[in-house]
Amino acid sequence: PFATCCRGCVMGFGHDLRCGQIDESKVGPGLCKNGCGKANAKGKDSKGRSLDTCCRGCALGLDHDAKCGADEAVRSVGSGACKMACGRPVAEGKTPSGKGFDTCCRDCARGRGHAAGCKEQLDLE
């Protein structure tokens, strides 16, 4: 993925922590550039380029996040459901700008589980 041995060398900082750690058989077109062997996430970045990592966690050098590898169709949620696809209803109320909430609780939005007062299940009545 790099013209030199690692990103650190490309930027002139010297070897980074991943230097020599990436298995070349797990890197290629359509695969995560960090060598985990997973397919790239679908979508584009803020500049309109195709994503080149499998998830945000991998891009930041952390563990894979909860949505890693999930198909976009599986992740899509209906109206009234938390956008994090946890199966819970969105929180009641509105944001300061007047829009309705799109997640069940602040902790879920930040990827930290659920808050104590978060509703358990979506009412399907």
QUIVENDA-V706574 format. One record per helix or strand of 3 or more residues. SS is the DSSP state (alpha for helix, beta for strand). FROM is the first residue (numbers start at 0). TO is the last residue. If there is no record, write none. Layout:
SS,FROM,TO
SS,FROM,TO
This chain:
alpha,6,10
alpha,23,25
alpha,55,58
alpha,71,74
alpha,105,108
